[in-house]
Amino acid sequence: MLLLKEKPKYDPREYILKNVGIYNVDSLPKGILSIFKPMFYLVELCFGFKIKLDDNIKNKVVNFIFHFKKDDNGFGNNDSTLIETSQALSILNWLDYPIDSLEVEEFIKKCENPIYGFSNIPNTAPSFIEHIYAGAVASALLAYKPRYLNQCTKFIMECQNNNGGFSRSSHGISTLENTYYAVRSLLLLSALKRHEQNLSPS
C-alpha cells in the first residue's frame, strides 16, 4: 500500500504497537524458523508507516535481539544463522542502532560458500535462495562486498523457471516469495558490485 501511495482502510498502528516486543526470551513460540521473523515484520511496518516507538519499547526490542548474539558475532536461537543475523541487523538498523560496531562482518564471512555464494550456517550445504537473500541484505547493510558475488548471481539465475519466476533452488516451483528474494538479491548484489568498481583506481 505504501508503494501504491494508498492508505489502509483501517489504521494498523494500534495492532502494530500492541505486538512489537511481545516475546519473552524464556517462552518463545513453538515451531518458528526464525526467532526474529515476526518482530522483523512489525518493526519494518513501523519504519514504513513512520510509527515512532518510545524508548522503552526500543530498549526491549534491542535487549531481546542481543540476548541471542553469539560468540561468533552472529545471531540465532541455538546457533548463529545467516537468516537470523540478517533480520537482527535489519531491525537494529531501523532502530538507529550503530550496527557497524558489532563486528558481524566476521560471521558473514564464515557463511560465504565458494559454490553457492552463501550458506545459512558456516560449513554447511546445500544453500537455498533465502540464504543468498539474507547474505545480500546483511552485506548491503554493512557495505561489505561478498567474496563470491558471481557465485551468488549464478545460483540465483539457476533458480529461475520458464515462467519467469524463481524457486528455492534449481529444481522447484516458482513462488512470489522466492521471486522477491531473487530480484531483491540481484539488486543488492549489483549495487555492491558497482560500489566496489567506483572505489577502484582508474
MDTraj code that builds the backbone (N, CA, C; nanometers):
import mdtraj as md
import numpy as np

residues = "MET LEU LEU LEU LYS GLU LYS PRO LYS TYR ASP PRO ARG GLU TYR ILE LEU LYS ASN VAL GLY ILE TYR ASN VAL ASP SER LEU PRO LYS GLY ILE LEU SER ILE PHE LYS PRO MET PHE TYR LEU VAL GLU LEU CYS PHE GLY PHE LYS ILE LYS LEU ASP ASP ASN ILE LYS ASN LYS VAL VAL ASN PHE ILE PHE HIS PHE LYS LYS ASP ASP ASN GLY PHE GLY ASN ASN ASP SER THR LEU ILE GLU THR SER GLN ALA LEU SER ILE LEU ASN TRP LEU ASP TYR PRO ILE ASP SER LEU GLU VAL GLU GLU PHE ILE LYS LYS CYS GLU ASN PRO ILE TYR GLY PHE SER ASN ILE PRO ASN THR ALA PRO SER PHE ILE GLU HIS ILE TYR ALA GLY ALA VAL ALA SER ALA LEU LEU ALA TYR LYS PRO ARG TYR LEU ASN GLN CYS THR LYS PHE ILE MET GLU CYS GLN ASN ASN ASN GLY GLY PHE SER ARG SER SER HIS GLY ILE SER THR LEU GLU ASN THR TYR TYR ALA VAL ARG SER LEU LEU LEU LEU SER ALA LEU LYS ARG HIS GLU GLN ASN LEU SER PRO SER".split()
xyz = np.array([
    [0.0821, -0.1194, 0.0000],
    [0.0000, 0.0000, 0.0000],
    [0.0866, 0.1260, 0.0000],
    [0.2021, 0.1176, 0.0646],
    [0.2910, 0.2332, 0.0657],
    [0.3442, 0.2608, -0.0745],
    [0.3785, 0.1531, -0.1476],
    [0.4292, 0.1690, -0.2831],
    [0.3213, 0.2257, -0.3757],
    [0.1961, 0.1890, -0.3495],
    [0.0844, 0.2377, -0.4304],
    [0.0339, 0.3739, -0.3838],
    [0.0938, 0.4247, -0.2766],
    [0.0557, 0.5538, -0.2184],
    [-0.0923, 0.5568, -0.1802],
    [-0.1359, 0.4465, -0.1231],
    [-0.2738, 0.4345, -0.0759],
    [-0.2732, 0.4167, 0.0760],
    [-0.3787, 0.4641, 0.1401],
    [-0.3919, 0.4464, 0.2839],
    [-0.4741, 0.3218, 0.3131],
    [-0.4378, 0.2464, 0.4191],
    [-0.5177, 0.1283, 0.4538],
    [-0.6575, 0.1697, 0.4998],
    [-0.7541, 0.0782, 0.4850],
    [-0.8913, 0.1074, 0.5249],
    [-0.8993, 0.1356, 0.6745],
    [-0.8201, 0.0586, 0.7525],
    [-0.8159, 0.0779, 0.8973],
    [-0.6735, 0.1079, 0.9387],
    [-0.6579, 0.1956, 1.0334],
    [-0.5253, 0.2344, 1.0818],
    [-0.4606, 0.1160, 1.1537],
    [-0.3444, 0.0670, 1.1055],
    [-0.2807, -0.0504, 1.1659],
    [-0.1950, -0.0195, 1.2884],
    [-0.1826, 0.1058, 1.3254],
    [-0.0876, 0.1450, 1.4299],
    [-0.1140, 0.0746, 1.5630],
    [-0.2401, 0.0694, 1.6024],
    [-0.2717, 0.0088, 1.7318],
    [-0.2290, -0.1376, 1.7360],
    [-0.2583, -0.2111, 1.6298],
    [-0.2208, -0.3527, 1.6242],
    [-0.0692, -0.3690, 1.6256],
    [-0.0013, -0.2887, 1.5447],
    [0.1445, -0.2998, 1.5350],
    [0.2102, -0.2709, 1.6699],
    [0.1722, -0.1608, 1.7326],
    [0.2332, -0.1234, 1.8601],
    [0.2013, -0.2238, 1.9705],
    [0.0837, -0.2839, 1.9628],
    [0.0448, -0.3822, 2.0624],
    [0.1311, -0.5068, 2.0562],
    [0.1811, -0.5393, 1.9368],
    [0.2521, -0.6650, 1.9169],
    [0.4040, -0.6524, 1.9076],
    [0.4558, -0.5308, 1.8971],
    [0.6011, -0.5137, 1.8931],
    [0.6600, -0.5497, 2.0290],
    [0.7617, -0.6318, 2.0287],
    [0.8314, -0.6639, 2.1529],
    [0.7538, -0.7510, 2.2480],
    [0.6657, -0.8391, 2.1973],
    [0.5832, -0.9207, 2.2857],
    [0.6546, -1.0454, 2.3359],
    [0.7698, -1.0784, 2.2779],
    [0.8354, -1.2040, 2.3109],
    [0.9042, -1.2013, 2.4476],
    [0.8952, -1.3130, 2.5114],
    [0.9707, -1.3382, 2.6332],
    [1.0805, -1.4373, 2.5961],
    [1.2044, -1.4044, 2.6246],
    [1.3150, -1.4907, 2.5820],
    [1.3068, -1.6296, 2.6445],
    [1.2327, -1.6432, 2.7536],
    [1.2192, -1.7729, 2.8186],
    [1.0960, -1.8503, 2.7714],
    [1.0184, -1.7902, 2.6814],
    [0.8962, -1.8548, 2.6332],
    [0.8738, -1.8197, 2.4870],
    [0.9592, -1.8729, 2.3993],
    [0.9495, -1.8436, 2.2573],
    [0.8398, -1.9265, 2.1923],
    [0.7754, -1.8734, 2.0880],
    [0.6733, -1.9507, 2.0166],
    [0.7317, -2.0796, 1.9601],
    [0.6511, -2.1835, 1.9547],
    [0.6956, -2.3130, 1.9041],
    [0.6952, -2.3143, 1.7520],
    [0.7923, -2.3829, 1.6960],
    [0.7907, -2.4118, 1.5533],
    [0.8275, -2.2973, 1.4609],
    [0.8802, -2.1868, 1.5116],
    [0.9171, -2.0769, 1.4235],
    [1.0564, -2.1018, 1.3662],
    [1.0741, -2.0680, 1.2387],
    [1.2013, -2.0903, 1.1721],
    [1.3039, -1.9846, 1.2085],
    [1.2562, -1.8661, 1.2435],
    [1.3453, -1.7587, 1.2856],
    [1.2840, -1.6886, 1.4064],
    [1.3623, -1.6729, 1.5098],
    [1.3107, -1.6071, 1.6298],
    [1.2815, -1.4598, 1.6068],
    [1.3395, -1.4008, 1.5012],
    [1.3221, -1.2583, 1.4772],
    [1.2172, -1.2271, 1.3712],
    [1.1647, -1.3276, 1.3010],
    [1.0811, -1.3008, 1.1838],
    [0.9571, -1.2168, 1.2142],
    [0.8740, -1.2530, 1.3146],
    [0.7572, -1.1671, 1.3431],
    [0.7973, -1.0254, 1.3834],
    [0.9002, -1.0138, 1.4670],
    [0.9466, -0.8820, 1.5092],
    [1.0012, -0.8034, 1.3897],
    [1.0694, -0.8727, 1.2991],
    [1.1236, -0.8118, 1.1779],
    [1.0112, -0.7446, 1.0981],
    [0.9009, -0.8166, 1.0769],
    [0.7892, -0.7613, 1.0012],
    [0.7260, -0.6422, 1.0738],
    [0.7102, -0.6551, 1.2041],
    [0.6459, -0.5483, 1.2810],
    [0.7295, -0.4209, 1.2824],
    [0.8599, -0.4351, 1.3037],
    [0.9464, -0.3169, 1.3068],
    [0.9575, -0.2556, 1.1675],
    [0.9581, -0.3414, 1.0640],
    [0.9598, -0.2897, 0.9271],
    [0.8336, -0.2077, 0.8990],
    [0.7191, -0.2551, 0.9495],
    [0.5948, -0.1802, 0.9335],
    [0.6020, -0.0459, 1.0061],
    [0.6607, -0.0469, 1.1245],
    [0.6786, 0.0796, 1.1975],
    [0.7621, 0.1772, 1.1154],
    [0.8682, 0.1263, 1.0573],
    [0.9565, 0.2096, 0.9765],
    [0.8816, 0.2623, 0.8534],
    [0.8078, 0.1722, 0.7880],
    [0.7367, 0.2113, 0.6668],
    [0.6253, 0.3107, 0.6919],
    [0.5504, 0.2909, 0.8005],
    [0.4387, 0.3792, 0.8339],
    [0.4816, 0.4985, 0.9195],
    [0.6143, 0.5089, 0.9434],
    [0.6687, 0.6183, 1.0256],
    [0.6046, 0.6209, 1.1648],
    [0.5882, 0.5015, 1.2214],
    [0.5353, 0.4893, 1.3569],
    [0.6527, 0.4998, 1.4541],
    [0.6514, 0.5979, 1.5378],
    [0.7619, 0.6191, 1.6309],
    [0.7450, 0.5305, 1.7538],
    [0.8487, 0.4542, 1.7836],
    [0.8480, 0.3696, 1.9029],
    [0.9100, 0.4462, 2.0189],
    [0.8490, 0.4372, 2.1360],
    [0.9089, 0.5065, 2.2504],
    [1.0343, 0.4327, 2.2949],
    [1.1160, 0.5001, 2.3726],
    [1.2460, 0.4447, 2.4116],
    [1.2326, 0.3141, 2.4890],
    [1.1265, 0.2994, 2.5668],
    [1.1058, 0.1776, 2.6447],
    [1.0883, 0.0568, 2.5530],
    [1.0056, 0.0717, 2.4484],
    [0.9850, -0.0387, 2.3536],
    [1.1127, -0.0652, 2.2754],
    [1.1786, 0.0409, 2.2311],
    [1.3043, 0.0241, 2.1574],
    [1.4050, -0.0559, 2.2389],
    [1.4196, -0.0200, 2.3653],
    [1.5154, -0.0895, 2.4514],
    [1.4790, -0.2358, 2.4689],
    [1.3485, -0.2655, 2.4793],
    [1.3049, -0.4044, 2.4933],
    [1.3381, -0.4850, 2.3687],
    [1.3152, -0.4242, 2.2518],
    [1.3446, -0.4926, 2.1262],
    [1.4951, -0.5174, 2.1131],
    [1.5745, -0.4149, 2.1401],
    [1.7204, -0.4278, 2.1300],
    [1.7721, -0.5323, 2.2286],
    [1.7223, -0.5304, 2.3518],
    [1.7655, -0.6279, 2.4516],
    [1.7273, -0.7702, 2.4105],
    [1.6078, -0.7857, 2.3511],
    [1.5644, -0.9164, 2.3025],
    [1.6614, -0.9680, 2.1966],
    [1.6972, -0.8830, 2.1037],
    [1.7876, -0.9229, 1.9958],
    [1.9253, -0.9613, 2.0507],
    [1.9777, -0.8796, 2.1410],
    [2.1130, -0.9069, 2.1908],
    [2.1179, -1.0271, 2.2841],
    [2.0047, -1.0712, 2.3321],
    [2.0018, -1.1957, 2.4097],
    [2.0477, -1.3130, 2.3243],
    [2.0351, -1.2999, 2.1924],
    [2.0659, -1.4094, 2.1010],
    [2.1927, -1.3834, 2.0195],
    [2.2750, -1.2882, 2.0625],
    [2.4047, -1.2670, 1.9963],
    [2.5039, -1.3701, 2.0487],
    [2.5747, -1.4335, 1.9560],
    [2.6651, -1.5418, 1.9907],
    [2.8112, -1.4967, 1.9877],
    [2.8971, -1.5836, 2.0363],
    [3.0397, -1.5522, 2.0427],
    [3.1025, -1.5343, 1.9047],
    [3.0387, -1.5933, 1.8006],
    [3.0930, -1.5788, 1.6651],
    [3.0454, -1.4499, 1.5975],
    [2.9795, -1.3624, 1.6753],
    [2.9286, -1.2331, 1.6291],
    [2.8055, -1.2433, 1.5400],
    [2.7487, -1.3633, 1.5287],
    [2.6221, -1.3787, 1.4598],
    [2.5080, -1.3806, 1.5605],
    [2.3861, -1.3976, 1.5098],
    [2.2676, -1.4033, 1.5948],
    [2.1888, -1.5299, 1.5633],
    [2.1272, -1.5890, 1.6672],
    [2.0436, -1.7063, 1.6453],
    [1.9938, -1.7616, 1.7771],
    [1.9007, -1.8544, 1.7683],
    [1.8437, -1.9147, 1.8882],
    [1.9418, -2.0134, 1.9502],
    [1.9679, -2.1228, 1.8804],
    [2.0664, -2.2195, 1.9301],
    [2.2061, -2.1840, 1.8809],
    [2.2204, -2.1771, 1.7498],
    [2.3456, -2.1342, 1.6876],
    [2.3168, -2.0156, 1.5971],
    [2.4192, -1.9407, 1.5637],
    [2.4020, -1.8290, 1.4717],
    [2.3623, -1.8792, 1.3339],
    [2.2693, -1.8094, 1.2704],
    [2.2338, -1.8378, 1.1314],
    [2.2397, -1.7079, 1.0534],
    [2.2620, -1.7205, 0.9238],
    [2.2705, -1.6016, 0.8401],
    [2.1351, -1.5322, 0.8303],
    [2.0265, -1.6102, 0.8242],
    [1.8930, -1.5520, 0.8158],
    [1.8625, -1.4690, 0.9403],
    [1.8838, -1.5271, 1.0580],
    [1.8542, -1.4546, 1.1812],
    [1.9483, -1.3364, 1.2015],
    [2.0726, -1.3509, 1.1592],
    [2.1676, -1.2403, 1.1690],
    [2.1259, -1.1249, 1.0789],
    [2.0813, -1.1574, 0.9582],
    [2.0345, -1.0554, 0.8652],
    [1.9126, -0.9821, 0.9212],
    [1.8191, -1.0576, 0.9785],
    [1.6996, -0.9955, 1.0361],
    [1.7343, -0.9109, 1.1578],
    [1.8258, -0.9593, 1.2396],
    [1.8683, -0.8820, 1.3568],
    [1.9321, -0.7495, 1.3144],
    [2.0191, -0.7547, 1.2138],
    [2.0832, -0.6325, 1.1649],
    [1.9805, -0.5348, 1.1092],
    [1.8824, -0.5877, 1.0354],
    [1.7797, -0.5017, 0.9770],
    [1.6998, -0.4302, 1.0849],
    [1.6582, -0.5048, 1.1869],
    [1.5803, -0.4446, 1.2961],
    [1.6619, -0.3378, 1.3680],
    [1.7847, -0.3717, 1.4025],
    [1.8705, -0.2759, 1.4730],
    [1.8951, -0.1515, 1.3885],
    [1.9127, -0.1707, 1.2594],
    [1.9345, -0.0579, 1.1699],
    [1.8120, 0.0325, 1.1644],
    [1.6930, -0.0260, 1.1564],
    [1.5692, 0.0538, 1.1569],
    [1.5544, 0.1326, 1.2866],
    [1.6096, 0.0771, 1.3958],
    [1.6011, 0.1441, 1.5259],
    [1.7191, 0.2376, 1.5508],
    [1.7978, 0.2611, 1.4442],
    [1.9121, 0.3543, 1.4503],
    [2.0228, 0.3078, 1.5444],
    [2.0336, 0.1763, 1.5622],
    [2.1450, 0.1238, 1.6419],
    [2.2694, 0.1185, 1.5525],
    [2.3883, 0.1549, 1.6042],
    [2.5110, 0.1554, 1.5227],
    [2.5614, 0.0130, 1.4933],
    [2.5085, -0.0488, 1.3889],
    [2.5411, -0.1897, 1.3597],
    [2.6864, -0.2095, 1.3163],
    [2.7519, -0.1035, 1.2679],
    [2.8922, -0.1171, 1.2268],
    [2.9835, -0.1530, 1.3434],
    [2.9371, -0.1265, 1.4656],
    [3.0204, -0.1518, 1.5836],
    [3.0132, -0.2974, 1.6310],
    [2.9293, -0.3792, 1.5673],
    [2.9026, -0.5140, 1.6187],
    [2.9970, -0.6218, 1.5658],
    [3.0786, -0.5889, 1.4647],
    [3.1735, -0.6836, 1.4057],
    [3.1039, -0.8082, 1.3487],
    [2.9823, -0.7901, 1.2985],
    [2.9064, -0.9017, 1.2423],
    [2.9654, -0.9476, 1.1097],
    [3.0413, -0.8612, 1.0460],
    [3.1040, -0.8969, 0.9188],
    [3.1853, -1.0251, 0.9303],
    [3.2434, -1.0492, 1.0474],
    [3.3233, -1.1708, 1.0679],
    [3.2368, -1.2962, 1.0548],
    [3.1130, -1.2909, 1.1040],
    [3.0246, -1.4066, 1.0896],
    [2.9791, -1.4221, 0.9454],
    [2.9498, -1.3113, 0.8782],
    [2.9077, -1.3180, 0.7384],
    [3.0145, -1.3872, 0.6542],
    [3.1402, -1.3549, 0.6790],
    [3.2499, -1.4171, 0.6046],
    [3.2520, -1.5687, 0.6244],
    [3.2181, -1.6140, 0.7460],
    [3.2155, -1.7578, 0.7737],
    [3.1043, -1.8287, 0.6972],
    [3.0002, -1.7535, 0.6596],
    [2.8864, -1.8114, 0.5875],
    [2.9056, -1.8074, 0.4365],
    [3.0137, -1.7470, 0.3891],
    [3.0370, -1.7440, 0.2451],
    [3.0771, -1.8819, 0.1954],
    [3.0241, -1.9177, 0.0785],
    [3.0431, -2.0509, 0.0238],
    [3.0899, -2.0394, -0.1216],
    [3.2031, -2.1035, -0.1581],
    [3.2586, -2.0874, -0.2929],
    [3.1735, -2.1497, -0.4033],
    [3.0761, -2.2312, -0.3667],
    [2.9900, -2.2943, -0.4679],
    [2.8581, -2.2190, -0.4816],
    [2.7937, -2.1909, -0.3675],
    [2.6616, -2.1290, -0.3701],
    [2.6646, -1.9776, -0.3499],
    [2.7696, -1.9276, -0.2909],
    [2.7777, -1.7854, -0.2565],
    [2.7637, -1.7642, -0.1079],
    [2.6546, -1.8177, -0.0511],
    [2.6308, -1.8110, 0.0931],
    [2.5641, -1.9404, 0.1394],
    [2.5874, -1.9740, 0.2647],
    [2.5116, -2.0799, 0.3310],
    [2.4548, -2.0220, 0.4601],
    [2.3479, -2.0817, 0.5088],
    [2.2816, -2.0271, 0.6270],
    [2.3648, -2.0447, 0.7529],
    [2.4378, -2.1555, 0.7590],
    [2.5254, -2.1883, 0.8723],
    [2.6638, -2.2185, 0.8158],
    [2.7703, -2.1691, 0.8776],
    [2.9046, -2.1941, 0.8241],
    [2.9324, -2.3421, 0.8000],
    [3.0001, -2.3698, 0.6891],
    [3.0460, -2.5046, 0.6540],
    [2.9321, -2.6044, 0.6351],
    [2.8187, -2.5559, 0.5814],
    [2.7072, -2.6453, 0.5521],
    [2.6643, -2.6293, 0.4067],
    [2.5904, -2.7278, 0.3577],
    [2.5364, -2.7259, 0.2224],
    [2.4144, -2.8187, 0.2209],
    [2.3217, -2.8047, 0.1251],
    [2.3217, -2.7042, 0.0189],
    [2.2673, -2.5709, 0.0691],
    [2.2582, -2.4753, -0.0229],
    [2.2007, -2.3455, 0.0086],
    [2.0709, -2.3274, -0.0677],
    [1.9889, -2.2340, -0.0199],
    [1.8638, -2.2008, -0.0859],
    [1.8570, -2.0498, -0.1063],
    [1.7627, -2.0081, -0.1871],
    [1.7608, -1.8680, -0.2293],
    [1.7428, -1.7712, -0.1125],
    [1.6731, -1.8171, -0.0059],
    [1.6562, -1.7277, 0.1094],
    [1.7884, -1.7036, 0.1818],
    [1.8827, -1.7971, 0.1681],
    [2.0147, -1.7786, 0.2291],
    [2.0953, -1.6748, 0.1500],
    [2.0831, -1.6790, 0.0178],
    [2.1504, -1.5783, -0.0646],
    [2.0931, -1.4398, -0.0349],
    [1.9612, -1.4354, -0.0205],
    [1.8946, -1.3078, 0.0116],
    [1.9432, -1.2543, 0.1460],
    [1.9495, -1.3417, 0.2463],
    [1.9955, -1.2987, 0.3787],
    [2.1389, -1.2466, 0.3717],
    [2.2231, -1.3146, 0.2966],
    [2.3613, -1.2702, 0.2811],
    [2.3710, -1.1374, 0.2089],
    [2.2866, -1.1195, 0.1072],
    [2.2875, -0.9951, 0.0312],
    [2.2412, -0.8774, 0.1178],
    [2.1354, -0.8991, 0.1973],
    [2.0843, -0.7934, 0.2845],
    [2.1875, -0.7557, 0.3900],
    [2.2438, -0.8572, 0.4569],
    [2.3429, -0.8306, 0.5614],
    [2.4648, -0.7593, 0.5045],
    [2.5097, -0.8033, 0.3877],
    [2.6267, -0.7405, 0.3245],
    [2.5979, -0.5955, 0.2883],
    [2.4782, -0.5703, 0.2342],
    [2.4420, -0.4343, 0.1952],
    [2.4345, -0.3422, 0.3172],
    [2.3782, -0.3919, 0.4266],
    [2.3670, -0.3106, 0.5476],
    [2.5032, -0.2696, 0.6006],
    [2.6020, -0.3581, 0.5841],
    [2.7356, -0.3310, 0.6366],
    [2.8333, -0.2825, 0.5292],
    [2.7805, -0.2619, 0.4059],
    [2.8642, -0.2194, 0.2933],
    [2.9823, -0.3141, 0.2738],
    [2.9549, -0.4430, 0.2871],
    [3.0565, -0.5460, 0.2689],
    [3.0359, -0.6139, 0.1342],
    [3.1408, -0.6227, 0.0541],
    [3.1293, -0.6891, -0.0756],
    [3.1595, -0.8379, -0.0610],
    [3.0636, -0.9256, -0.0876],
    [3.0868, -1.0703, -0.0749],
    [3.1996, -1.1177, -0.1655],
    [3.2767, -1.2128, -0.1170],
    [3.3875, -1.2670, -0.1954],
    [3.3392, -1.3478, -0.3146],
    [3.2217, -1.4115, -0.3011],
    [3.1720, -1.4991, -0.4076],
    [3.0465, -1.4389, -0.4706],
    [3.0565, -1.3131, -0.5083],
    [2.9425, -1.2419, -0.5621],
    [2.8929, -1.3065, -0.6911],
    [2.9828, -1.3466, -0.7786],
    [2.9422, -1.4089, -0.9048],
    [2.8715, -1.5422, -0.8818],
    [2.9161, -1.6170, -0.7801],
    [2.8501, -1.7435, -0.7483],
    [2.7084, -1.7199, -0.6964],
    [2.6907, -1.6116, -0.6201],
    [2.5567, -1.5754, -0.5737],
    [2.4641, -1.5514, -0.6920],
    [2.5114, -1.4707, -0.7875],
    [2.4312, -1.4384, -0.9053],
    [2.4013, -1.5634, -0.9875],
    [2.5020, -1.6490, -1.0040],
    [2.4838, -1.7727, -1.0803],
    [2.3788, -1.8620, -1.0152],
    [2.3861, -1.8762, -0.8830],
    [2.2897, -1.9595, -0.8104],
    [2.1481, -1.9049, -0.8279],
    [2.1337, -1.7729, -0.8144],
    [2.0017, -1.7118, -0.8284],
    [1.9432, -1.7397, -0.9666],
    [2.0243, -1.7207, -1.0709],
    [1.9734, -1.7397, -1.2065],
    [1.9381, -1.8855, -1.2341],
    [2.0055, -1.9782, -1.1672],
    [1.9723, -2.1198, -1.1829],
    [1.8387, -2.1545, -1.1173],
    [1.7886, -2.0661, -1.0322],
    [1.6598, -2.0882, -0.9667],
    [1.5418, -2.0391, -1.0498],
    [1.5699, -1.9717, -1.1623],
    [1.4607, -1.9178, -1.2424],
    [1.3995, -2.0258, -1.3302],
    [1.2686, -2.0270, -1.3363],
    [1.1940, -2.1230, -1.4177],
    [1.1453, -2.0601, -1.5474],
    [1.0905, -2.1433, -1.6351],
    [1.0450, -2.0963, -1.7659],
    [0.9340, -1.9931, -1.7568],
    [0.8599, -1.9912, -1.6453],
    [0.7519, -1.8934, -1.6303],
    [0.8017, -1.7573, -1.5828],
    [0.9349, -1.7447, -1.5668],
    [0.9949, -1.6178, -1.5253],
    [1.0133, -1.6035, -1.3759],
    [0.9398, -1.6849, -1.2984],
    [0.9532, -1.6803, -1.1533],
    [1.0714, -1.7602, -1.1043],
    [1.0947, -1.7557, -0.9739],
    [1.2093, -1.8225, -0.9123],
    [1.1621, -1.9187, -0.8035],
    [1.2354, -2.0274, -0.7887],
    [1.2088, -2.1242, -0.6823],
    [1.3217, -2.1194, -0.5794],
    [1.3125, -2.2044, -0.4774],
    [1.4146, -2.2038, -0.3705],
    [1.5505, -2.2488, -0.4207],
    [1.5510, -2.3393, -0.5174],
    [1.6753, -2.3957, -0.5688],
    [1.6594, -2.4160, -0.7190],
    [1.7528, -2.4862, -0.7790],
    [1.7473, -2.5059, -0.9240],
    [1.6334, -2.5980, -0.9662],
    [1.5735, -2.6694, -0.8722],
    [1.4596, -2.7559, -0.9012],
    [1.3471, -2.7220, -0.8051],
    [1.2358, -2.6760, -0.8575],
    [1.1245, -2.6421, -0.7702],
    [1.0214, -2.5564, -0.8407],
    [0.9174, -2.5224, -0.7685],
    [0.8070, -2.4431, -0.8220],
    [0.8299, -2.2958, -0.7893],
    [0.8037, -2.2110, -0.8848],
    [0.8172, -2.0671, -0.8625],
    [0.7125, -2.0193, -0.7622],
    [0.7549, -1.9313, -0.6735],
    [0.6614, -1.8665, -0.5807],
    [0.6905, -1.7171, -0.5801],
    [0.5921, -1.6409, -0.5387],
    [0.6099, -1.4957, -0.5317],
    [0.7175, -1.4597, -0.4296],
    [0.7195, -1.5320, -0.3162],
    [0.8182, -1.5047, -0.2118],
    [0.9600, -1.5267, -0.2632],
    [0.9836, -1.6410, -0.3276],
    [1.1178, -1.6708, -0.3774],
    [1.1577, -1.5777, -0.4915],
    [1.0599, -1.5353, -0.5709],
    [1.0889, -1.4400, -0.6783],
    [1.1301, -1.3059, -0.6202],
    [1.0652, -1.2659, -0.5104],
    [1.1065, -1.1420, -0.4425],
    [1.2501, -1.1553, -0.3916],
    [1.2801, -1.2681, -0.3262],
    [1.4160, -1.2893, -0.2762],
    [1.5178, -1.2777, -0.3899],
    [1.4852, -1.3368, -0.5040],
    [1.5780, -1.3376, -0.6171],
    [1.6009, -1.1974, -0.6720],
    [1.4926, -1.1276, -0.7016],
    [1.5049, -0.9951, -0.7629],
    [1.5712, -0.8965, -0.6677],
    [1.5297, -0.8998, -0.5417],
    [1.5891, -0.8092, -0.4432],
    [1.7375, -0.8388, -0.4232],
    [1.7731, -0.9662, -0.4198],
    [1.9146, -1.0040, -0.4042],
    [1.9973, -0.9542, -0.5210],
    [1.9464, -0.9711, -0.6427],
    [2.0202, -0.9259, -0.7615],
    [2.0427, -0.7755, -0.7570],
    [1.9432, -0.7002, -0.7111],
    [1.9586, -0.5553, -0.6996],
    [2.0642, -0.5183, -0.5963],
    [2.0594, -0.5830, -0.4809],
    [2.1554, -0.5530, -0.3740],
    [2.2974, -0.5905, -0.4152],
    [2.3129, -0.7078, -0.4753],
    [2.4451, -0.7541, -0.5161],
    [2.5019, -0.6671, -0.6274],
    [2.4151, -0.6244, -0.7185],
    [2.4587, -0.5355, -0.8265],
    [2.5073, -0.4017, -0.7710],
    [2.4358, -0.3504, -0.6705],
    [2.4761, -0.2233, -0.6083],
    [2.6106, -0.2373, -0.5387],
    [2.6328, -0.3508, -0.4712],
    [2.7605, -0.3738, -0.4040],
    [2.8749, -0.3832, -0.5053],
    [2.8473, -0.4451, -0.6184],
    [2.9493, -0.4578, -0.7222],
    [2.9835, -0.3219, -0.7817],
    [2.8814, -0.2403, -0.8069],
    [2.9044, -0.1055, -0.8611],
    [2.9814, -0.0203, -0.7615],
    [2.9482, -0.0360, -0.6331],
    [3.0165, 0.0416, -0.5294],
    [3.1656, 0.0097, -0.5287],
    [3.1998, -0.1189, -0.5421],
    [3.3411, -0.1570, -0.5439],
    [3.4105, -0.1017, -0.6673],
    [3.3424, -0.1062, -0.7824],
    [3.4022, -0.0541, -0.9055],
    [3.4284, 0.0959, -0.8954],
    [3.3382, 0.1669, -0.8293],
    [3.3549, 0.3117, -0.8118],
    [3.4739, 0.3445, -0.7229],
    [3.5046, 0.2506, -0.6284],
    [3.6157, 0.2729, -0.5378],
    [3.7490, 0.2310, -0.5988],
    [3.7462, 0.1529, -0.7072],
    [3.8693, 0.1016, -0.7673],
    [3.9415, 0.2155, -0.8397],
    [4.0769, 0.2161, -0.8325],
    [4.1521, 0.3207, -0.9037],
    [4.1364, 0.3046, -1.0542],
    [4.1242, 0.4146, -1.1247],
    [4.1041, 0.4090, -1.2709],
    [4.2374, 0.3917, -1.3423],
])
top = md.Topology()
chain = top.add_chain()
for i, resn in enumerate(residues, 1):
    res = top.add_residue(resn, chain, resSeq=i)
    for name in ("N", "CA", "C"):
        top.add_atom(name, md.element.get_by_symbol(name[0]), res)
traj = md.Trajectory(xyz[None], top)
